[in-house]
Amino acid sequence: MMKKRPNILFLMTDEQRYDAVGYVNPQVLTPHLDAMARESVCFLNAYTANPSCIPARAAIFTGRYPSQCGVPGYMSFLPEKETTFMKLLRDGGYYTAVIGKQHFWKSKIEKGYDYEDIVDEHFPPEVISDKITEGYFGQPANKTVSDRVSSYVTYLMENGFTEGSQLYRQINDKGIYEFFADEKYHVDSYIGTRGKQWLEKEAPADRPWFLTLSFPGPHMPFDGIGLPDAEGYHEEEMELPDTNIRDIFNKPPHYLDIAKKFGQLDLKNHTSPDGLTAEDIRLMKKAYYAKMTLIDRKIGEVLDTLKKRGMYEDTLILFTSDHGEYMGDFGVATKAQYCSEALMRVPFLLKPPVADFKGYPEDSFISSVEIAATFLTAAGLPVPENISPRSLTQFYQGDGKELWEDIYMEARDIRAIRDSHYKLIYYQNRDYGEFYDLSNDPHEKYNLWDDPGVQKEKARLMCRLADHMIGLGENSRQVWNIGAPQI
């Protein structure tokens, strides 16, 4: 008798740092994710394929790195010829649904969902009435307002909210906001509630289901001030980073672009006198962590619903984020075309569809590009030859683990690789780059690219980087010819 196929719940956040969970950082209050971590494979070295939303998500949806699926940067989108793992699940007999952020942007690809409630907003625009401008969120202008906005904006309008100023106010020019309306009108609360409702009323009982529940937070703007969960945080207790604006001057020149966002640069003295202050960073962390606690509470409600319906043990649950956030590191707060650990390393939990599974921490390097193969394997479906083939189900099935000794990453024309000791970041057509001794410099303060003492290790990682890039070529695993000598 064929084993019952598991339901699959894909929990996502946006722009969540690796250390923005309680089981890594006790300053962050996430009791429900902490409890889930004790029942999961807790990956400690999980990395995104790209530090920006659209390419990072494209890699997740297709199981192909951004350079493979044609989405190298934020202003690109999936071509129609690509195939999502959601479509493969649906074609394989799963009922597929999505609630929350996706960021397909202008892509016309067949997403693969039977049910769609896509909400890409992080907070509502200043005006969400009939004054919505042409091209709002990439939508054509010839549609009615109700056709051009998400269910979340419709929900706000139905409850009398037609301007963002009715919900929040800006505290300062560093992107920190106070949300002063009832919590139920916050986008992350709305997404969590919709996920719970779907599981209670719409999840099919006659076939396995797949649900993406994707929260727009804790992505900037940092509007957690004023939420009930902010009361659990005190600014004076927020730890400050070990880096500052001076450390950016040791990096490639485009790093100065993010520093300019937070004030004028004094290039002579390597300072940004009106940039992020210690007070700014502490308040920013409070706002960011408060949103994470809200999201954690809504995830807890979703998990409780699964348990009440008797589906928890039969459901594979994967939790991660698309990429990270500087959050005060190097005196800035943003994400962009950089391969820093703060942006590339993400939280990652895999709760198996196994009763009484005893969770454990796993040190192996993994990539978000492997999510597609993981879900397809768990569903008993074939994994296409042109996607990243390793399934993370092997980490809980006990039949041996294929371990990676390093991890490969991309950011448009930047390629990066790191192992347990060093990290190399290569810039196409540039005579500079980045090289860090992470064992002694985990915060990437000291760029050793030109240091003569590390050139042997730098050459070794450059060769490994070339290995990965060659392996990403289309049909790269195909033999040269019948009977040809094997290299």
C-alpha positions as CSV (number, residue, x, y, z in Angstrom):
1,M,0.0,0.0,0.0
2,M,1.4,3.4,-1.0
3,K,2.3,5.6,1.9
4,K,0.1,8.6,2.3
5,R,1.6,11.7,0.8
6,P,2.1,14.5,3.3
7,N,0.5,17.9,3.3
8,I,3.1,20.7,2.8
9,L,3.0,24.0,4.6
10,F,5.6,26.6,3.3
11,L,6.0,29.4,5.8
12,M,8.0,32.4,4.6
13,T,9.0,35.8,5.9
14,D,10.6,38.6,4.0
15,E,14.0,40.2,4.8
16,Q,14.4,38.3,8.0
17,R,18.0,38.0,9.3
18,Y,19.3,34.6,10.4
19,D,19.5,35.8,14.0
20,A,16.0,37.3,14.2
21,V,14.6,34.2,15.9
22,G,14.7,33.3,19.5
23,Y,16.4,29.9,19.1
24,V,19.4,31.8,17.7
25,N,19.1,35.1,19.5
26,P,17.4,35.2,22.9
27,Q,16.7,38.9,22.5
28,V,14.0,38.0,19.9
29,L,10.7,36.7,21.3
30,T,9.6,33.9,19.0
31,P,8.3,31.2,21.3
32,H,6.3,29.3,18.6
33,L,9.2,29.1,16.1
34,D,11.4,28.1,19.0
35,A,9.1,25.2,19.9
36,M,8.9,24.2,16.2
37,A,12.7,24.2,16.1
38,R,12.7,21.5,18.8
39,E,10.7,19.3,16.4
40,S,12.6,20.2,13.2
41,V,15.9,19.8,11.4
42,C,17.3,23.2,12.4
43,F,19.7,24.3,9.6
44,L,22.4,26.6,11.0
45,N,24.1,27.3,7.7
46,A,21.2,28.1,5.3
47,Y,21.8,30.6,2.6
48,T,19.6,32.4,0.1
49,A,20.6,32.3,-3.6
50,N,20.4,36.1,-3.9
51,P,20.1,39.1,-1.5
52,S,17.0,40.6,-3.1
53,C,13.4,39.6,-3.1
54,I,12.5,39.0,-6.8
55,P,15.6,36.9,-7.8
56,A,15.7,35.1,-4.4
57,R,12.0,34.0,-4.8
58,A,12.5,33.1,-8.4
59,A,15.2,30.7,-7.4
60,I,13.0,29.2,-4.8
61,F,10.0,28.8,-7.1
62,T,12.0,27.1,-9.9
63,G,14.8,25.4,-8.0
64,R,17.2,27.2,-10.3
65,Y,19.8,29.9,-9.5
66,P,18.9,33.4,-10.7
67,S,21.5,33.1,-13.5
68,Q,19.8,30.0,-14.7
69,C,16.2,31.1,-14.5
70,G,16.8,34.5,-16.0
71,V,16.1,36.7,-12.9
72,P,19.5,38.1,-12.0
73,G,18.3,41.3,-10.3
74,Y,15.4,43.2,-8.7
75,M,14.1,44.6,-12.1
76,S,13.9,41.2,-13.8
77,F,11.2,38.6,-13.7
78,L,10.6,35.0,-14.5
79,P,10.2,34.2,-18.2
80,E,7.1,32.1,-19.2
81,K,9.3,29.2,-20.2
82,E,10.3,28.5,-16.6
83,T,8.4,26.0,-14.5
84,T,7.5,26.5,-10.8
85,F,7.6,23.6,-8.3
86,M,4.0,24.6,-7.4
87,K,2.9,23.7,-10.9
88,L,4.7,20.4,-10.7
89,L,2.9,19.7,-7.3
90,R,-0.4,20.6,-8.8
91,D,0.2,18.4,-11.9
92,G,1.1,15.7,-9.5
93,G,-2.2,15.7,-7.6
94,Y,-1.7,18.3,-4.9
95,Y,-4.2,21.1,-4.3
96,T,-2.0,24.2,-4.3
97,A,-2.7,27.5,-2.6
98,V,-0.9,30.8,-1.7
99,I,-1.7,33.5,0.8
100,G,0.6,36.4,1.1
101,K,3.7,37.8,-0.7
102,Q,5.1,36.3,-3.9
103,H,6.8,39.1,-5.9
104,F,6.3,37.6,-9.4
105,W,6.2,41.3,-10.4
106,K,5.5,41.5,-14.2
107,S,6.0,37.8,-14.9
108,K,3.3,36.1,-16.8
109,I,4.5,32.6,-15.9
110,E,1.9,30.0,-14.9
111,K,2.4,30.2,-11.1
112,G,0.8,26.8,-10.4
113,Y,-1.7,27.6,-7.7
114,D,-5.3,26.4,-7.6
115,Y,-6.1,29.2,-5.1
116,E,-4.4,32.6,-5.0
117,D,-4.6,35.4,-2.5
118,I,-1.4,37.3,-3.3
119,V,-0.5,40.3,-1.1
120,D,2.7,42.0,-2.1
121,E,2.3,45.1,0.0
122,H,4.4,45.8,3.0
123,F,2.1,48.5,4.1
124,P,-0.6,50.4,2.2
125,P,0.3,53.3,-0.1
126,E,-0.5,56.8,1.1
127,V,-3.7,56.8,-0.9
128,I,-5.6,53.5,-1.5
129,S,-8.9,55.0,-2.8
130,D,-9.9,55.7,-6.4
131,K,-6.8,57.9,-6.7
132,I,-4.5,54.9,-7.2
133,T,-2.1,55.8,-10.0
134,E,-1.4,54.1,-13.3
135,G,0.9,51.2,-12.9
136,Y,0.3,50.7,-9.2
137,F,2.3,47.6,-8.2
138,G,2.8,46.8,-11.9
139,Q,-0.9,46.5,-12.6
140,P,-2.4,47.8,-15.9
141,A,-4.2,51.1,-15.6
142,N,-7.4,50.0,-17.4
143,K,-8.6,47.9,-14.5
144,T,-11.0,49.0,-11.8
145,V,-9.6,49.8,-8.3
146,S,-11.0,46.5,-6.9
147,D,-9.2,44.6,-9.7
148,R,-5.9,46.4,-9.2
149,V,-5.4,46.0,-5.4
150,S,-4.9,43.0,-3.2
151,S,-7.4,41.5,-0.8
152,Y,-5.6,43.3,2.0
153,V,-6.1,46.7,0.5
154,T,-9.7,45.9,-0.2
155,Y,-10.1,44.8,3.4
156,L,-8.7,48.2,4.6
157,M,-11.0,50.1,2.2
158,E,-14.0,48.2,3.4
159,N,-13.1,49.2,7.0
160,G,-12.8,52.9,6.2
161,F,-9.0,53.1,5.8
162,T,-8.3,55.1,2.6
163,E,-5.0,56.7,3.6
164,G,-1.9,55.3,5.2
165,S,-1.9,58.1,7.7
166,Q,-4.9,56.5,9.3
167,L,-2.8,53.5,10.2
168,Y,0.7,54.7,10.9
169,R,3.0,57.7,11.3
170,Q,6.7,58.1,10.5
171,I,8.8,58.5,13.6
172,N,12.0,59.5,11.8
173,D,13.7,59.6,8.4
174,K,15.4,56.2,9.0
175,G,12.3,54.2,8.0
176,I,10.9,53.7,11.5
177,Y,7.1,54.0,11.9
178,E,4.5,53.7,14.6
179,F,1.5,51.6,13.8
180,F,-1.4,52.9,15.8
181,A,-4.5,51.2,14.4
182,D,-5.9,48.0,15.7
183,E,-3.4,45.1,15.2
184,K,-5.8,43.2,12.9
185,Y,-5.3,45.9,10.2
186,H,-1.5,45.3,10.1
187,V,-0.6,43.3,7.0
188,D,1.3,40.5,8.8
189,S,-1.7,40.0,11.2
190,Y,-4.0,39.9,8.2
191,I,-1.9,37.3,6.4
192,G,-1.7,35.1,9.5
193,T,-5.4,35.3,10.0
194,R,-6.1,34.4,6.4
195,G,-3.8,31.4,6.7
196,K,-5.7,30.1,9.7
197,Q,-9.0,30.6,8.0
198,W,-7.9,28.7,5.0
199,L,-6.8,25.7,7.0
200,E,-10.1,25.8,9.0
201,K,-12.5,26.2,6.1
202,E,-10.8,25.6,2.7
203,A,-8.0,23.0,3.0
204,P,-9.2,19.9,1.1
205,A,-9.8,16.6,2.9
206,D,-9.9,14.4,-0.2
207,R,-6.3,15.0,-1.5
208,P,-3.0,16.3,-0.2
209,W,-2.5,20.1,-0.2
210,F,0.3,22.5,-0.4
211,L,0.0,26.0,1.1
212,T,2.4,28.9,0.8
213,L,1.8,31.3,3.7
214,S,4.1,34.2,3.1
215,F,4.4,37.2,5.4
216,P,5.5,40.6,4.0
217,G,7.3,41.3,7.3
218,P,9.6,42.0,9.0
219,H,10.8,43.8,5.8
220,M,11.2,47.5,6.0
221,P,9.4,49.9,6.7
222,F,10.1,49.2,10.4
223,D,6.5,49.8,11.6
224,G,6.5,47.5,14.7
225,I,6.4,50.4,17.1
226,G,2.9,50.7,18.5
227,L,2.1,47.0,18.0
228,P,1.2,45.1,21.3
229,D,4.3,43.0,20.8
230,A,6.6,46.0,21.0
231,E,5.9,46.2,24.8
232,G,8.1,43.1,25.2
233,Y,11.2,45.0,24.0
234,H,13.2,47.8,25.6
235,E,15.5,49.9,23.5
236,E,18.2,50.2,26.1
237,E,18.5,46.4,26.0
238,M,19.0,46.1,22.3
239,E,22.6,45.0,21.5
240,L,24.6,47.2,19.0
241,P,26.5,45.6,16.1
242,D,30.2,45.0,16.2
243,T,30.6,47.0,13.0
244,N,30.2,50.6,12.0
245,I,30.3,52.9,9.1
246,R,34.1,53.0,9.1
247,D,34.2,49.3,8.1
248,I,32.4,50.0,4.8
249,F,35.4,51.9,3.5
250,N,37.4,48.7,3.4
251,K,35.0,47.2,0.9
252,P,34.3,47.7,-2.9
253,P,33.2,51.2,-3.8
254,H,29.5,50.4,-4.3
255,Y,29.1,49.8,-0.6
256,L,29.3,53.6,-0.2
257,D,26.0,53.9,-2.0
258,I,24.1,52.4,0.9
259,A,26.0,54.6,3.4
260,K,24.9,57.7,1.4
261,K,21.3,56.7,2.1
262,F,21.8,57.6,5.8
263,G,23.6,60.9,5.5
264,Q,26.6,62.7,4.0
265,L,29.9,60.8,3.9
266,D,33.1,62.3,5.1
267,L,35.5,60.4,2.8
268,K,38.6,61.8,4.5
269,N,37.7,60.7,8.0
270,H,35.7,57.6,6.9
271,T,32.6,58.7,8.8
272,S,28.9,59.5,8.1
273,P,28.2,62.0,10.8
274,D,24.5,62.1,10.3
275,G,24.0,58.4,9.6
276,L,22.4,55.8,11.9
277,T,23.1,56.5,15.5
278,A,23.1,54.0,18.4
279,E,19.6,55.3,19.3
280,D,18.4,54.8,15.7
281,I,19.7,51.2,15.6
282,R,18.1,50.3,19.0
283,L,14.7,51.7,18.0
284,M,15.0,50.0,14.6
285,K,15.6,46.7,16.2
286,K,12.7,47.1,18.6
287,A,10.4,47.8,15.6
288,Y,11.8,44.9,13.6
289,Y,11.7,42.4,16.4
290,A,8.2,43.4,17.4
291,K,7.0,42.6,13.9
292,M,8.8,39.2,14.1
293,T,7.0,38.5,17.4
294,L,3.7,39.3,15.7
295,I,4.5,37.0,12.9
296,D,5.5,34.3,15.3
297,R,2.2,34.6,17.2
298,K,0.3,34.2,13.9
299,I,2.4,31.2,13.0
300,G,1.5,29.8,16.4
301,E,-2.2,30.1,15.6
302,V,-1.7,28.4,12.2
303,L,0.2,25.5,13.9
304,D,-2.5,25.2,16.5
305,T,-5.1,24.9,13.8
306,L,-3.2,22.1,12.2
307,K,-3.0,20.3,15.5
308,K,-6.7,20.8,16.2
309,R,-7.6,19.4,12.8
310,G,-5.3,16.4,13.3
311,M,-3.0,17.4,10.4
312,Y,0.1,18.5,12.2
313,E,1.9,15.2,12.3
314,D,1.1,14.5,8.6
315,T,2.3,17.9,7.4
316,L,5.8,18.8,6.2
317,I,6.5,22.3,7.4
318,L,9.3,24.4,6.0
319,F,10.1,27.9,7.5
320,T,12.6,30.3,6.0
321,S,13.0,33.9,4.6
322,D,13.9,35.1,1.1
323,H,17.0,37.0,2.4
324,G,18.3,39.1,5.3
325,E,18.8,42.7,6.3
326,Y,21.8,44.8,7.5
327,M,19.7,46.1,10.5
328,G,22.4,48.5,11.7
329,D,25.5,46.4,10.7
330,F,28.1,48.7,9.2
331,G,25.9,51.6,10.3
332,V,23.2,51.0,7.6
333,A,19.8,49.3,7.2
334,T,18.9,47.9,3.9
335,K,19.6,45.1,1.4
336,A,20.9,45.3,-2.1
337,Q,23.6,43.9,-4.4
338,Y,25.9,42.7,-1.7
339,C,26.8,39.2,-0.5
340,S,27.3,40.0,3.1
341,E,26.4,37.3,5.7
342,A,23.7,39.6,7.1
343,L,21.9,39.4,3.8
344,M,22.7,35.9,2.6
345,R,22.3,33.8,5.7
346,V,18.6,33.0,6.6
347,P,16.7,31.1,9.2
348,F,15.6,27.6,8.1
349,L,13.5,25.0,9.8
350,L,12.3,21.7,8.3
351,K,9.6,19.9,10.4
352,P,9.1,16.4,9.0
353,P,5.7,14.7,8.6
354,V,6.9,12.3,11.3
355,A,5.2,11.8,14.7
356,D,7.3,12.6,17.7
357,F,10.3,13.7,15.6
358,K,13.2,14.8,17.8
359,G,14.7,17.9,16.3
360,Y,18.4,18.6,16.0
361,P,20.8,21.3,14.7
362,E,22.4,20.6,11.4
363,D,25.6,22.3,10.3
364,S,25.7,21.3,6.7
365,F,25.5,24.2,4.2
366,I,22.2,24.4,2.3
367,S,20.7,26.8,-0.2
368,S,17.1,28.0,-0.6
369,V,17.4,26.8,-4.2
370,E,17.0,23.3,-2.8
371,I,13.5,23.9,-1.6
372,A,11.9,22.8,-4.9
373,A,13.5,19.4,-4.9
374,T,12.7,19.0,-1.2
375,F,9.0,19.5,-1.7
376,L,8.8,17.4,-4.9
377,T,10.7,14.5,-3.2
378,A,8.4,14.7,-0.1
379,A,5.4,14.5,-2.5
380,G,6.8,11.4,-4.2
381,L,7.2,13.3,-7.5
382,P,10.2,13.3,-9.9
383,V,12.8,16.1,-9.6
384,P,13.5,17.6,-13.0
385,E,17.1,17.2,-14.3
386,N,17.6,20.9,-14.8
387,I,17.0,22.1,-11.2
388,S,19.2,21.8,-8.1
389,P,18.8,18.1,-7.3
390,R,19.5,17.7,-3.6
391,S,16.4,17.1,-1.5
392,L,16.6,18.1,2.2
393,T,14.3,15.2,3.1
394,Q,17.5,13.2,3.5
395,F,18.2,15.1,6.7
396,Y,15.3,13.5,8.4
397,Q,14.8,10.1,6.6
398,G,18.0,8.6,8.1
399,D,19.3,7.1,4.9
400,G,22.6,9.0,4.7
401,K,23.2,12.7,4.1
402,E,24.8,14.3,1.1
403,L,26.8,17.1,2.8
404,W,28.0,20.2,1.2
405,E,31.4,21.7,2.3
406,D,30.7,25.1,0.8
407,I,27.8,27.3,-0.4
408,Y,27.5,29.2,-3.7
409,M,25.6,32.5,-4.0
410,E,24.8,35.2,-6.7
411,A,24.0,38.9,-6.9
412,R,23.6,39.9,-10.6
413,D,27.3,40.1,-11.8
414,I,28.7,39.1,-8.5
415,R,29.4,35.5,-7.5
416,A,30.3,34.3,-4.0
417,I,31.3,31.2,-2.2
418,R,32.1,30.4,1.4
419,D,33.2,27.4,3.4
420,S,33.6,26.8,7.1
421,H,36.6,29.1,7.2
422,Y,36.7,31.6,4.3
423,K,34.5,33.6,2.0
424,L,35.3,34.9,-1.5
425,I,33.2,37.4,-3.4
426,Y,34.1,37.8,-7.1
427,Y,33.1,40.9,-9.2
428,Q,32.9,40.4,-12.9
429,N,35.3,42.6,-14.9
430,R,36.7,44.3,-11.7
431,D,40.2,44.2,-10.3
432,Y,38.9,44.2,-6.8
433,G,36.8,41.7,-4.7
434,E,36.2,40.6,-1.2
435,F,37.9,37.8,0.8
436,Y,37.2,37.2,4.5
437,D,38.6,34.9,7.2
438,L,35.3,34.1,8.8
439,S,36.8,32.0,11.5
440,N,38.5,35.0,12.9
441,D,36.4,37.8,11.4
442,P,32.7,36.6,11.4
443,H,31.4,40.1,10.9
444,E,33.4,40.6,7.7
445,K,35.2,43.8,8.9
446,Y,38.6,43.1,7.3
447,N,38.7,42.6,3.5
448,L,41.7,40.5,2.7
449,W,41.4,40.4,-1.1
450,D,44.9,41.8,-1.6
451,D,46.5,40.3,1.5
452,P,49.5,38.2,0.4
453,G,49.0,35.8,3.3
454,V,45.7,34.4,2.0
455,Q,46.4,34.1,-1.7
456,K,46.6,30.2,-1.6
457,E,43.2,29.9,0.1
458,K,41.8,32.6,-2.2
459,A,43.0,30.6,-5.3
460,R,41.4,27.4,-3.8
461,L,38.0,29.1,-3.4
462,M,38.3,30.7,-6.8
463,C,38.6,27.2,-8.3
464,R,35.6,25.9,-6.2
465,L,33.6,28.9,-7.5
466,A,34.5,28.0,-11.1
467,D,33.4,24.4,-10.3
468,H,29.9,25.6,-9.2
469,M,29.5,27.9,-12.2
470,I,30.4,25.2,-14.7
471,G,28.0,22.9,-13.0
472,L,25.1,25.3,-13.5
473,G,25.3,25.1,-17.3
474,E,22.3,23.6,-19.1
475,N,22.8,19.8,-19.4
476,S,26.1,20.2,-17.6
477,R,25.9,16.6,-16.3
478,Q,25.5,15.1,-19.8
479,V,28.3,12.9,-21.1
480,W,30.5,14.3,-23.9
481,N,29.9,11.3,-26.2
482,I,29.3,7.6,-26.2
483,G,32.6,5.9,-25.3
484,A,34.4,9.3,-24.7
485,P,37.1,9.3,-22.0
486,Q,35.9,10.2,-18.6
487,I,37.7,13.2,-17.1
